[in-house]
């Protein structure tokens, strides 16, 4: 990472921003995984009680789809960081 006398250059600033985005994406993914686990446990409990699970199952599917998109977004951020690091 190059740095001029006046502070970090545009590349360094962009790398820092992307790294911060990656940290946020990882945090969101971890929280999403916890939500998926909790929803799956709820479905099991509902099923054990003989209750309807259709709505809960639809929500679980939505949570899993969202999580997949978040993982793709995280991968794009990581690829951008690798690209920027290659230019540094």
N, C-alpha and C positions, 0 to 999 in steps of 0.2 A: 504494500500500500504506500503510495507516494504521498508526501505531505509537503506543502509549501510553507514558507515562513509565516504566512497569514492564517494557517490552520489547515485542516484536512481538505483535500481536494474533492471534487465532485464524485469521483469513483469511490473514495473512502466513505463519503457520506451515504452514497447509494448502498454500498456493502453493509454499512451499519444499519441502515433502514431495513434491508432485506433480512439481515440476521435477527433483528427485532421481530419482524413479521414471522420468521420461522419459529421463534420462541413462542409467540402467540398461537401459531397454528398447532404446534405440539401440545400446548396447554389445552386448547380447544378439543383436540383429538382425544386426549386423555379424559377430559370431562365427558365427551360424547361416548367413549367406550364405557364409562361408568354408568351413563344413562341407559345404554343398551343392556348392560348386565342387570340393572335394576328393573327395567321393563320386562326382560325375560324372566326374572324371578317373580315378578308380579303375575305374569301370565301363568306360570307354573302354580302359583298359589290359587289363582282364580280357577284353573282347571281342576286342582285337587278339591276345591270346594263345590265343583259342579256348576260353576258360574260361566256365563257367556264370556268368551275371550276375543270375539271378533274385533271389537274396537281397539282393544289393547294390542292385538296382533297387527292391525293396520298401523297403529302408532309405531310399533317396533319396526315394521318395514320402512316407514318414513325415516325413523332415526338411523337405521342401517344405511339407507340410501344417502342421507345427509352426511354421515360419517365417511362414506366412500368418496363423496365429493370433496370433503375436507382433506382427505388423504391425497387426492389428486392435486389439490391446491398446494398442499405442503410440498409435494414432489416438484411442482413447478417453481416454488420459491427456492428449494434446494438446488434445482438446475440453474436458476438465475444466479444464485450465489457462486456456484462452480464456474459459470461463465465469467462473472465479474472477477473472481479470483484469478482466472486465467489471463485476464487483461491487466492485472495489477503488477 
